[in-house]
Amino acid sequence: MSEKTCTIIYNGEPLVGAINQPLIDFLTEQGKKLPHVCYHPALQPLESCDVCWVEANGEKVRGCTLRTFQGLEINSEGEWPRAAQQEGMDRILNRHELYCTVCEHNTGDCTLHNTVADMHIPIQYYPYQRKPTSKDHSNPFYTYDPDQCILCGRCVEACQNVEVNETLSIDYTQEHPRVLWDGGTQIAGSSCVSCGHCVTVCPCNALLEKTMQPDAGPFTAMDEGLKRPMIDFVKSLENSIGMEPITGISLIDDALRQAEIKRTKTVCTYCGVGCSFEIWTRDRHILKVQPVAEAPANGISTCVKGKFGWDFVNSPQRLTTPLIRENGRFRPASWDEALDRVAQGLRDVARQHGGDAIGFIGSSKASNEEAYLTQKIARLIFGTNNVDNSSRYCQNPATEGLFRTVGYGGDAGTIRDLQKTELIITVGSNLAENHPVIASHIKQSHKHRGQKLLVVDPRKHEMAERADQFLRIKPGTDMVWASAMSKYMFDHGYADEAFLAQRVNQVEAYRASLAPFTLEFASEITGLSVEELTSAAEMIGQAGSVCLLWAMGITQHSHGADASTALSNLLLVTGNYGRPGTGGYPMRGHNNVQGASDFGCLSNVYPGYEKVTDAAIREKWARAWGVTPEELSDQAGADNFMMVQHAHEGKLRAMYITGEETAFSDADSTKVHEAFSRLDFMVVQDIFMSRTAEFADVVLPGCPSVEKEGTFVNTERRIQHFSPAMNPLGDSRPDWWIFTELAARLGHHWNYPNPGAIMAEAAGIAEIFAGVSYERLVGWQSQIWPVLPDGESTPLLYTEKFKFPDGKARLYPLEWQRPMEEADAEYDLMLDNGRMLEHFQSTNQTGQGGRMMSLSPNWFVEISPQLAQARDLKEGEWVELKSRRGTVEVPVVVTDRVAGNVLFIPIHHGKPGVNGLTGEHHDPDVNTPAYKEIAVSMTKLARRPQPNPIPRHNFRHGRRTPLDHLPIEQKWQQEGYVEPPEHVEHPEKF
C-alpha cells in the first residue's frame, strides 16, 4: 500500500483510497453516500446540520469532521446512526418547506433535496413552521428567503473565511435565528459586495439568483394564487402517503429540467484573474453562473461581475448586423457587402500610402486566436507592424520593467504562490475592487495563516484598511520608495548576497546608483516619514519570502516603466525570485490583455515576444507563413499612442479597431476624436455601437465569449479554453471568422475550420507555446506558458535561469525623474482615478440591463474631510474640475479614502468622461499615457446638491462584522439543545 493511501472499513466493507482525505469526499469517490447537508468540500467542517452522524471506531461523531486514516472503521447504517441522521434532518425540515417541484432550485444541485431523496425519509417528525420574516428582494442579483433557510451556516463560512468580505453572520441565540447582513436583516446597504459566494454554496433555495426566478422549471412560474394552494394540498397529502411519492415527483421534475439546461464551461470576460465556471443556459436565457471547485484560478470564488454581470449578452443594444456609413448615417448591410467594403477600403489606403499607413488595434477581450489573426493580417497581408492592444494603456510599463530585469513579460508565479508567501506587498493596486478573487485568496492567508500585508497607495481602500502597514504615498513617487528600500537592504544586511552573486548581473553598478536614495530623501519626495519607511523596510528585509503586486497606480504615470523596474529590482536584491511564494505580479486589467500581448498584438514583437527586428526571427515567421522575409517589416511599428498621433498628423490614413473603446479610453479624448475624424477609412468590430464605432465607416458585429470558442490567458500566464454556450445573436459573428473571411477577400485563403487550428499554427511557430493544444485544455485543464513541446507547463518562472542569454537577471540602475504633470498655483490639486468593483471600463458591458449600474449610477469625485472643510464643501455639492485640457462637473463624496489635496474619480461614468481632462504626457519608454497625473482646480458650483452620490444601498456604506468561524457553539450551548437522536422542544432553533 502506498504512503498516500489507506484502507478504511465502511459498514463492514473495506475501501481503499487517499489518506487524510475528508471522509465525505472519500466516500463520494468510492460511490458511497453519507447523508450530509452543511458539508461542502470548499469549506471547513461546520457541524451545523446534524445529518452526518456516524460511529467511528466506536465513538459517536459527525462524519464531516473525519479525515481518513489507516484503521478507521465507520458505521453509518446502524440503529443509532440512522436515528441520529433522521433527527438531524427532521430539525432542518421544521425550518424548510419542501415544495421541490415548484421550486426554482430543483435543478440537480440542491443538496437538501438530494439528501432527503437519498435518506428515504417516510415522514418528517416536526411539522414545518413558517417564520415571521419575509423574503429579502433588496439586492439586484439575488434573494434571501428566511422562511427556507436551514441555518447551516455555509454562506457565513464562505463570506467570512473564503471570500473574507465578513458581512454574514447567524445569531443562534435569537428566538428565530436567520442570516444577518452586518448584523441586520436587509442586504441592501450592508457591506455585501454581491460576489455571489453565499449563493453558490447555499444548499437549498434560501439564497438564490434572481435570474433563476421564476422560470427555472416547468411549473415554477405559476401565479402565486395557484402555487400556494397547490403547495398546501401536496403538503397535506404527505401526512397520509408519506414523503417518498412526493419526492419521486420532484425527481421527475428535476430530470425534465436537466434535459433543457445546458451547462457550458467558460472563462470570465472581465478582469485578468481568469475565473472559470459553468454558465447555465436554457436557449438564450442565462439562468446562472455556477463555479466549480476544479476551476484552476478561482475554485468556487467569483465577484459581482463574473457571477452576475452577464445581462449585456442579450441586451437589445447588441450589434446584430454589419453597418456601412452612407451620407453621414449607418445603414444595415450583408456580410458580403460589408467585408468587400472593408477589403477595398484597406486595399485602397495600402495601394496609395503603403501598409504603414494602416493601424490595427487588437482586442484585450477577444481570444488568443483572434489576437493572433489580428497581427497576422497586419504583418503578413499589409507588411506593417502597426499593431497593438490596450496593454499600452495599463501594463506595458510593468512588462518593460520585467523585460529589463528578469526577462519574461508576465507574473513570476501563480495565484497559489500568493497564498504561500510570508509577505504580500501591493503597490498602486486597489486589489479588492479590481481583482477581487485574488484579493480573497490574500485575505484568507492574511486572516488565517499569518501572512503579512504591506500596502503602498495614495488611497485607503479595503486592502489598505486590512494591512499590517499602510503607507499613504504621494502619487507618482513609488520609484523613490522602492529604490530606498533596495538601498536599505544593502545597508542593513538584508540583501541576499549569495543569490546576487550567483544569479544576478550589474550588482555593483546598481548598488552605486542607489546612493541618492536615502530614507531622508525618500521621505522628502514621497511624503512618508522616515519611521514609516524604516518599519516597511524591516518588514521586507525580515520576510522569508515576498510577493509584490502592482497595477495601474504604478504604470499609468509618466515614468511607470522606471517604477516597475524599481519594484523588480527590490525583489532581486532580496532574492525573491525563482522560489515558491516569491516574485513580481503585475495585475492584468482585462480578461485577455495578457493573451493579446502574448499572441502578438504588440508593435515590436511576434507572438511569444519574438522581436520583429531580429532577422532570424523574421525569417522563421516568414517561412511559417509562406512568404519571403522581405515581405515582413523589420521595423517596430506604431503603438496605440503613436497611431493616434500619426492619424492626427495625417501619416496614418486607416485604422481597424477590434473590441476596444479607444475613443473613450485614450488620453486627451478631444484630440483622439479629432484624429479619428481625419482618417480616410476606419473599421470598428465590436458587440455594441461604442463611442469609437461612431467614427467608423464600417461597423462589424462581433460576439462575446459565450457565443464562440477560444482561449484566454490570465494574469498568471494560464491558458484556458472556453466553449460557446449559445449561438451568435442575430447576424453577429465570432471575430476569428470575420478575420478569416476578410483575409480571403484580400487574397489569403487560410481556411481555418475552427479556433483550435489557429492555436495549432501559433503553437507550431512561437517557442513559448510549443506544447499548447486544445486536447490539453479539455474541461478544467489549463496550461501555463512557457509550455514545453511535451505539454509541460511552467507555473513558477526563474527557478533555474532568467530569460537572458547567460541565464542571469539584471539589476537596472535608475535616476529619479519627477512626474511630467504636477500641481501648481492654478491647478493646485491632483486627480487620481481608477476602477470601481461594480463597473468595468466604459460600462459598455456593465451598463447594460441596469442591475449593475443601480449600485452606483452617479459620477462623483472623492475629496478628503480636510479639503472639504477648507473649501466649505458638503456631501453631494457640485464642483467643476478643470485641468489644462478640459472640465467636468461632478458632485463630491467626502471620505477618508483620500487625504489632503489628492482627489479620486472613477473612470467609468460619462462620455468623454475623465479623459477629457487627461493629457498627452506619457511614459517616454513605452508610450503609456500618464492617466494618473492630472493637475486640476476645483470650483464650487451653485447647483442643487446631488442626494447620496453613492446610493445608500451601496456596499461602501456597510460595516463588516468579522468572525473567525461559524459560531455553532452558540447553538449547542443553548438551553434545550441535545444531540440527535433525542427530540427537542424547539427545533426551529436547533
MILUMGU-110548 format. One record per residue (C-alpha): x, y, z. Coordinates in steps of 0.02 Angstrom, whole numbers, padded with zeros to 5 digits, always signed. Layout:
N
XYZ...
REM end
This chain:
990
+00000+00000+00000+00063+00175-00044+00106+00301+00091-00030+00407+00013-00168+00277+00029-00258+00189+00171-00394+00060+00198-00547+00104+00298-00694-00007+00345-00860+00069+00298-01013-00026+00358-00912-00185+00356-00838-00157+00182-00652-00119+00158-00620+00034+00049-00450+00089-00015-00416+00271-00056-00322+00429-00014-00258+00453+00162-00302+00610+00260-00448+00649+00143-00614+00715+00210-00721+00562+00240-00869+00626+00139-00759+00661-00012-00675+00491+00007-00844+00403+00009-00909+00504-00139-00760+00448-00244-00799+00268-00193-00980+00285-00248-01045+00286-00069-01161+00414+00007-01155+00475+00185-01304+00591+00216-01247+00770+00241-01310+00947+00211-01193+01076+00289-01032+00996+00224-00954+01075+00070-00783+01023+00003-00728+01204-00015-00771+01248+00166-00713+01198+00338-00823+01069+00427-00968+01168+00502-01051+01033+00610-01215+01126+00597-01340+01009+00512-01327+00853+00622-01365+00742+00472-01198+00653+00453-01185+00563+00621-01084+00402+00619-00997+00286+00739-00809+00300+00708-00705+00168+00796-00845+00155+00922-00866+00343+00954-01018+00445+00902-00957+00589+00791-01014+00699+00649-00944+00623+00490-00899+00792+00415-00760+00811+00545-00671+00649+00499-00523+00625+00385-00467+00455+00325-00327+00356+00408-00272+00175+00412-00385+00077+00528-00533+00195+00526-00696+00098+00549-00861+00184+00510-01037+00127+00548-01167+00240+00467-01312+00118+00449-01342+00050+00624-01495+00091+00726-01415+00238+00817-01332+00322+00666-01491+00310+00563-01597+00380+00703-01474+00522+00733-01465+00564+00548-01654+00569+00530-01674+00676+00686-01548+00798+00613-01645+00805+00450-01811+00821+00542-01748+00976+00631-01697+01050+00464-01865+01012+00385-01952+01103+00527-01869+01260+00455-01882+01222+00269-02039+01191+00169-02010+01056+00038-02106+01107-00118-01973+01048-00238-02074+01026-00397-02120+01210-00399-01954+01269-00325-01834+01361-00440-01686+01272-00362-01739+01095-00407-01605+01086-00540-01495+00945-00479-01382+01038-00360-01497+01065-00211-01403+00973-00075-01553+00970+00039-01670+00895-00090-01543+00766-00143-01507+00714+00036-01692+00696+00078-01711+00585-00075-01559+00480-00028-01619+00455+00151-01792+00389+00101-01875+00478+00247-02054+00416+00261-02124+00568+00351-02050+00715+00446-02065+00713+00635-02080+00901+00662-02210+00994+00559-02143+01139+00456-02165+01308+00541-02164+01472+00447-02051+01611+00511-02100+01789+00549-01983+01872+00423-02015+01896+00237-01907+01865+00084-01774+01997+00050-01776+02061-00129-01669+02216-00094-01514+02155-00186-01523+02169-00376-01442+01999-00405-01504+01875-00275-01637+01849-00142-01635+01784+00035-01786+01687+00099-01776+01665+00288-01927+01551+00277-01824+01424+00181-01658+01450+00272-01597+01296+00367-01462+01389+00467-01323+01277+00402-01201+01423+00401-01119+01381+00234-01150+01558+00175-01074+01630+00334-00917+01525+00319-00898+01568+00134-00921+01753+00166-00814+01762+00323-00671+01645+00284-00665+01607+00098-00720+01769+00016-00670+01859+00177-00791+02000+00149-00852+01971+00327-01032+02025+00302-01138+01875+00351-01172+01801+00523-01302+01700+00616-01354+01737+00795-01410+01566+00854-01473+01640+01018-01616+01734+00933-01792+01668+00952-01799+01644+00763-01618+01636+00702-01583+01691+00524-01437+01751+00418-01389+01931+00454-01301+02060+00345-01187+02169+00452-01294+02112+00597-01454+02174+00514-01594+02097+00414-01577+02184+00244-01449+02151+00110-01456+02324+00031-01347+02449+00122-01240+02315+00203-01058+02281+00160-01112+02140+00042-01015+02159-00122-01130+02037-00214-00989+01916-00250-01119+01777-00253-01013+01658-00150-01154+01636-00024-01275+01593-00165-01153+01467-00238-01135+01369-00076-01315+01380-00013-01380+01201-00005-01561+01248-00038-01661+01393-00109-01637+01513+00036-01509+01611-00065-01549+01610-00249-01503+01705-00408-01642+01817-00472-01608+01753-00647-01669+01582-00586-01833+01659-00531-01968+01623-00579-01944+01518-00736-01810+01391-00690-01928+01244-00713-02089+01188-00799-02201+01236-00652-02104+01370-00560-02178+01524-00645-02358+01491-00599-02458+01628-00515-02440+01633-00326-02628+01619-00309-02618+01447-00389-02447+01398-00324-02485+01419-00139-02644+01312-00136-02552+01177-00235-02411+01176-00108-02533+01167+00037-02628+01023-00045-02470+00922-00078-02405+00952+00098-02569+00888+00170-02551+00730+00065-02382+00693+00143-02466+00656+00309-02558+00510+00230-02450+00445+00088-02279+00495+00156-02140+00598+00080-02066+00473-00042-02202+00483-00178-02190+00673-00173-02000+00663-00182-02018+00547-00331-02118+00678-00423-01985+00808-00389-01852+00690-00457-01953+00675-00617-01968+00865-00624-01780+00880-00599-01749+00760-00743-01862+00863-00856-01763+01018-00814-01595+00935-00845-01644+00898-01024-01672+01084-01054-01524+01158-00959-01357+01173-01046-01202+01185-00938-01051+01260-01027-00876+01289-00961-00824+01468-00994-00696+01594-00935-00743+01763-00864-00746+01911-00983-00696+02046-00859-00531+02064-00764-00369+01968-00781-00394+01844-00638-00458+01717-00762-00602+01642-00663-00684+01495-00749-00854+01421-00712-01006+01340-00787-01136+01453-00866-01310+01377-00858-01424+01421-01003-01594+01373-01071-01594+01428-01252-01532+01609-01237-01585+01633-01057-01436+01637-00938-01501+01551-00782-01344+01570-00677-01156+01559-00665-01103+01407-00563-00921+01400-00504-00840+01230-00478-00702+01176-00361-00596+01116-00509-00579+01291-00583-00391+01321-00575-00384+01508-00540-00538+01536-00432-00613+01373-00370-00790+01421-00317-00749+01605-00293-00825+01742-00401-00853+01929-00397-01008+02029-00437-00963+02045-00621-00913+01865-00650-01063+01795-00556-01197+01917-00610-01129+02034-00745-01197+01945-00899-01352+02048-00940-01257+02125-01087-01260+01961-01184-01444+01977-01226-01452+02166-01224-01564+02244-01357-01419+02364-01388-01310+02224-01460-01247+02247-01637-01326+02109-01740-01291+02158-01920-01148+02243-02014-01167+02430-02039-01097+02542-02177-01091+02731-02165-01176+02822-02307-01212+03008-02314-01166+03026-02131-01279+02886-02071-01262+02699-02044-01366+02576-02143-01377+02387-02123-01278+02281-02245-01246+02099-02283-01084+02019-02230-01028+02003-02409-01054+02187-02443-00976+02242-02279-00821+02133-02295-00799+02183-02476-00807+02364-02421-00678+02335-02284-00560+02244-02400-00575+02380-02533-00551+02521-02408-00394+02446-02332-00326+02396-02503-00350+02573-02569-00255+02651-02424-00114+02524-02437-00101+02549-02625-00095+02738-02611+00003+02763-02450+00083+02596-02407+00043+02468-02272+00118+02577-02136-00025+02700-02164-00141+02572-02081-00152+02536-01895-00230+02386-01809-00286+02383-01627-00325+02209-01565-00445+02171-01425-00392+02127-01249-00563+02048-01228-00557+01938-01384-00472+01769-01386-00289+01725-01409-00332+01654-01579-00414+01818-01630-00264+01917-01568-00154+01804-01673-00257+01837-01829-00258+02025-01797-00069+02035-01801-00058+01910-01944-00169+02019-02053-00065+02173-02011+00104+02091-02037+00075+01964-02174-00055+02050-02282-00008+02233-02260+00176+02219-02211+00158+02332-02060+00197+02312-01876+00069+02445-01831-00024+02331-01712-00059+02349-01527-00187+02317-01390-00247+02400-01232-00098+02340-01131-00020+02501-01195-00138+02593-01078-00101+02490-00925+00030+02353-00916+00165+02392-01042+00266+02488-00912+00258+02337-00796+00309+02222-00937+00454+02337-00981+00513+02331-00800+00512+02142-00807+00598+02136-00977+00736+02246-00908+00767+02142-00751+00708+01962-00767+00661+01935-00948+00481+01873-00960+00333+01990-00977+00217+01902-00856+00185+01856-00675+00328+01760-00595+00215+01627-00522+00034+01582-00493-00107+01636-00380-00058+01491-00266+00112+01571-00240+00025+01724-00173-00054+01614-00040+00112+01532+00005+00217+01687+00035+00258+01764+00204+00235+01943+00147+00121+02017+00015+00160+02193-00045+00032+02282-00152+00082+02446-00232-00037+02555-00332-00166+02416-00338-00345+02425-00274-00347+02237-00271-00512+02206-00183-00606+02303-00317-00501+02272-00472-00451+02089-00444-00571+02035-00306-00546+01847-00316-00357+01864-00296-00392+01984-00154-00499+01849-00071-00356+01725-00079-00240+01851+00002-00369+01898+00133-00385+01713+00178-00198+01694+00201-00186+01855+00299-00331+01812+00413-00296+01629+00446-00116+01587+00401-00016+01731+00474+00030+01810+00308+00087+01991+00323+00017+02127+00211+00103+02290+00165+00003+02413+00059+00077+02566-00028-00053+02679-00107-00115+02859-00106-00291+02795-00067-00354+02699+00085-00453+02561+00000-00505+02396+00079-00336+02312+00068-00256+02464+00147-00380+02452+00291-00334+02270+00316-00146+02294+00301-00019+02266+00438+00058+02427+00375-00015+02555+00256+00096+02686+00175-00007+02828+00103+00118+02885-00026+00120+03041-00132+00061+02991-00307+00197+02960-00435+00340+02936-00312+00344+02746-00296+00508+02730-00390+00592+02826-00248+00511+02721-00112+00561+02558-00196+00739+02616-00228+00758+02673-00048+00701+02501+00008+00835+02420-00101+00969+02534-00028+00909+02491+00147+00926+02305+00108+01107+02327+00056+01149+02443+00201+01069+02335+00336+01119+02160+00285+00955+02106+00210+01017+02090+00031+01031+01909-00025+01215+01915-00066+01228+01732-00118+01082+01747-00237+01152+01908-00310+01325+01834-00334+01261+01677-00420+01113+01735-00520+01115+01924-00550+01220+02042-00658+01259+02228-00636+01250+02217-00446+01387+02342-00407+01332+02468-00537+01156+02458-00470+01211+02474-00289+01312+02628-00332+01161+02704-00417+01064+02693-00254+01173+02821-00166+01044+02963-00180+00901+02856-00114+00921+02880+00072+00770+02865+00186+00778+03052+00213+00771+03086+00027+00631+02960+00006+00535+03043+00147+00553+03213+00066+00491+03151-00103+00356+03027-00051+00281+03115+00098+00310+02963+00207+00403+02980+00372+00573+02902+00399+00493+02797+00535+00362+02729+00415+00493+02690+00285+00605+02604+00412+00462+02497+00475+00417+02444+00297+00599+02406+00258+00615+02296+00412+00456+02204+00365+00526+02169+00191+00701+02125+00250+00643+02004+00383+00519+01912+00272+00574+01740+00215+00477+01760+00053+00395+01908-00033+00270+01927-00174+00248+02102-00242+00091+02152-00337+00067+02313-00433-00056+02384-00556-00108+02545-00640-00069+02654-00490+00111+02621-00542+00102+02601-00729-00008+02749-00779+00122+02880-00736+00248+02970-00843+00387+02856-00778+00288+02698-00743+00418+02586-00826+00551+02651-00706+00439+02625-00555+00402+02448-00613+00587+02418-00638+00624+02480-00463+00499+02358-00389+00577+02212-00483+00750+02271-00431+00693+02263-00249+00637+02083-00270+00805+02037-00347+00903+02122-00208+00811+02019-00078+00820+01856-00177+00634+01848-00204+00627+01767-00375+00630+01584-00425+00565+01510-00261+00386+01463-00217+00297+01611-00141+00408+01743-00222+00410+01858-00372+00333+02007-00459+00150+02005-00507+00087+02149-00614-00102+02127-00609-00179+02120-00782-00332+02228-00807-00435+02145-00944-00478+01962-00959-00357+01936-01104-00240+02084-01103-00101+01960-01062-00152+01846-01205-00172+01985-01331+00008+02033-01296+00069+01854-01287-00004+01815-01458+00074+01962-01548-00037+02115-01534+00113+02224-01496+00207+02336-01616+00380+02263-01588+00356+02076-01565+00279+01925-01647+00180+01800-01541+00285+01735-01397+00378+01903-01382+00493+01863-01528+00566+02026-01593+00517+02090-01765+00689+02172-01781+00781+02006-01764+00822+01942-01939+00823+01758-01888+00656+01776-01801+00581+01866-01950+00646+01730-02067+00564+01596-01957+00394+01681-01962+00406+01717-02149+00445+01534-02183+00299+01476-02074+00181+01596-02162+00245+01552-02335+00321+01719-02385+00495+01791-02402+00572+01884-02254+00573+02043-02359+00383+02042-02359+00382+02064-02170+00432+02231-02097+00594+02238-02000+00546+02398-01909+00445+02410-01748+00277+02486-01788+00172+02621-01710+00086+02579-01547-00087+02637-01490-00025+02805-01432+00077+02840-01588-00062+02781-01704-00173+02918-01636-00033+03044-01652+00001+02991-01831-00183+02993-01875-00194+03170-01808-00043+03218-01914-00109+03131-02070+00027+02997-02077-00094+02858-02030-00240+02851-02151-00340+02698-02094-00374+02605-01932-00452+02437-01889-00506+02431-01706-00574+02272-01630-00665+02269-01463-00583+02423-01388-00669+02584-01335-00522+02688-01393-00621+02849-01410-00663+02837-01226-00507+02753-01155-00368+02852-01240-00296+03001-01150-00339+03177-01211-00501+03117-01291-00531+03282-01383-00375+03252-01486-00419+03068-01509-00587+03114-01583-00505+03240-01698-00381+03107-01756-00518+02981-01794-00614+03112-01892-00462+03139-02004-00443+02958-02057-00483+02909-02236-00555+02743-02181-00599+02665-02014-00666+02493-01966-00733+02451-01793-00776+02274-01742-00872+02263-01579-01028+02198-01493-01104+02370-01459-01113+02535-01551-00974+02609-01447-00914+02788-01445-00770+02727-01555-00888+02645-01679-00975+02811-01707-00820+02867-01805-00814+02712-01915-00850+02691-02100-00893+02508-02073-00951+02427-01910-00939+02238-01897-01040+02147-01762-00930+02028-01664-00995+01919-01525-00946+01892-01342-00853+01742-01274-01010+01645-01227-01056+01638-01412-00891+01570-01479-00742+01458-01444-00566+01507-01400-00436+01528-01263-00384+01667-01145-00225+01696-01043-00249+01762-00867-00132+01866-00760-00034+01712-00703+00003+01660-00884-00130+01523-00875-00208+01474-01042-00389+01417-01026-00515+01359-01155-00695+01419-01167-00839+01348-01268-00995+01427-01341-01147+01422-01228-01263+01486-01364-01263+01537-01547-01213+01713-01601-01353+01839-01579-01435+01890-01742-01309+01903-01882-01159+01937-01769-01006+01828-01795-00850+01772-01698-00703+01886-01728-00595+01742-01791-00724+01705-01926-00729+01888-01977-00540+01898-01991-00531+01737-02091-00664+01795-02212-00580+01964-02231-00411+01884-02265-00489+01779-02403-00553+01938-02487-00377+02006-02477-00307+01854-02566-00258+01746-02416-00365+01591-02403-00319+01523-02232-00471+01409-02216-00460+01386-02028-00600+01264-01984-00603+01316-01801-00501+01412-01671-00407+01254-01625-00324+01257-01795-00268+01437-01765-00193+01390-01597-00105+01243-01677-00023+01360-01802+00033+01484-01669+00099+01346-01555+00195+01272-01702+00292+01434-01726+00307+01528-01559+00428+01440-01442+00340+01478-01277+00178+01396-01338+00260+01240-01411+00156+01114-01314-00009+01208-01309-00155+01117-01386-00343+01108-01368-00326+00924-01324-00228+00976-01169-00356+01109-01123-00509+00996-01112-00628+01027-00968-00545+01115-00822-00369+01081-00881-00256+01230-00915-00077+01264-00968+00042+01398-00906+00171+01466-01027+00311+01435-01066+00242+01265-01117+00369+01134-01168+00340+01030-01325+00278+00885-01218+00143+00997-01144+00227+01029-00976+00185+01199-00901+00297+01319-00807+00196+01381-00657+00347+01462-00573+00473+01557-00678+00659+01579-00649+00687+01425-00541+00846+01387-00639+00881+01536-00750+00817+01704-00804+00763+01746-00981+00930+01816-01039+01068+01734-01143+01177+01699-00991+01030+01648-00881+01062+01787-00756+00946+01927-00703+00998+02109-00719+00986+02244-00588+00941+02402-00683+01007+02570-00620+00882+02713-00619+00877+02900-00590+00731+02990-00508+00629+03092-00630+00485+03198-00572+00310+03172-00643+00280+03269-00803+00124+03350-00732+00115+03415-00554+00007+03535-00458+00045+03722-00463-00037+03882-00403-00177+03875-00534-00204+03687-00539-00174+03652-00356-00248+03477-00335-00201+03307-00406-00340+03198-00475-00312+03012-00453-00429+02893-00543-00471+02709-00562-00600+02572-00569-00746+02530-00457-00788+02350-00414-00960+02353-00492-00913+02433-00658-00793+02392-00797-00704+02519-00905-00826+02611-01020-00978+02516-00950-01018+02451-01124-01047+02284-01036-01089+02326-00855-01200+02469-00909-01324+02352-00994-01482+02293-00906-01474+02418-00764-01436+02299-00621-01251+02333-00607-01272+02519-00639-01401+02530-00499-01263+02506-00370-01179+02670-00417-01268+02763-00556-01190+02933-00523-01020+03003-00564-00933+03086-00417-00765+03141-00352-00695+03089-00183-00621+03228-00077-00542+03220+00094-00627+03286+00251-00485+03412+00269-00510+03479+00094-00698+03481+00114-00682+03588+00268-00556+03704+00187-00666+03728+00032-00833+03732+00127-00899+03580+00034-01027+03455+00094-01076+03283+00028-01168+03296-00137-01123+03476-00177-01064+03504-00355-00892+03560-00411-00808+03597-00576-00643+03506-00600-00535+03596-00726-00372+03528-00797-00257+03604-00926-00363+03515-01059-00544+03519-01008-00677+03524-00873-00806+03408-00793-00943+03441-00666-00971+03313-00528-01041+03303-00350-00920+03271-00208-00909+03123-00091-00820+03167+00071-00717+03018+00130-00555+02974+00217-00516+02855+00073-00420+03005+00006-00314+03129+00101-00252+03307+00083-00253+03382-00091-00269+03217-00184-00439+03180-00261-00508+03019-00336-00632+02999-00478-00699+02837-00555-00656+02811-00737-00820+02734-00792-00953+02868-00796-00994+02988-00935-00925+03006-01110-00798+03078-01149-00776+03060-00960-00613+03078-00867-00508+03078-01025-00574+03249-01065-00455+03301-00926-00303+03192-00963-00161+03249-01075-00032+03188-01198+00108+03173-01070+00163+02992-01066+00299+02870-01018+00435+02900-01149+00497+02721-01137+00333+02635-01181+00213+02774-01233+00086+02736-01096-00016+02892-01057+00005+02964-00883-00179+02945-00840-00144+02964-00654-00055+03132-00673-00195+03260-00687-00173+03427-00602-00342+03512-00577-00425+03659-00496-00590+03635-00405-00728+03766-00400-00890+03751-00303-01046+03767-00413-01213+03845-00370-01313+03688-00410-01438+03591-00308-01340+03454-00216-01348+03276-00277-01429+03172-00138-01319+03023-00096-01196+03024-00242-01157+02846-00187-01331+02774-00153-01369+02719+00024-01393+02540-00037-01213+02533-00100-01094+02417-00005-00975+02560+00032-01092+02616+00170-01086+02447+00259-00994+02399+00416-00920+02224+00417-00944+02103+00562-00789+01991+00561-00793+01813+00629-00655+01684+00628-00778+01538+00619-00962+01496+00614-01016+01513+00798-01105+01345+00801-01061+01325+00985-01194+01457+01020-01324+01331+00964-01251+01188+01064-01239+01292+01224-01420+01347+01223-01544+01277+01347-01643+01139+01266-01513+01081+01141-01474+00897+01143-01381+00795+01015-01483+00683+00900-01566+00561+00903-01657+00638+01051-01802+00752+01006-01805+00937+01054-01946+01054+01103-01894+01199+00989-01823+01125+00828-01833+01295+00743-01682+01349+00847-01580+01191+00827
REM end
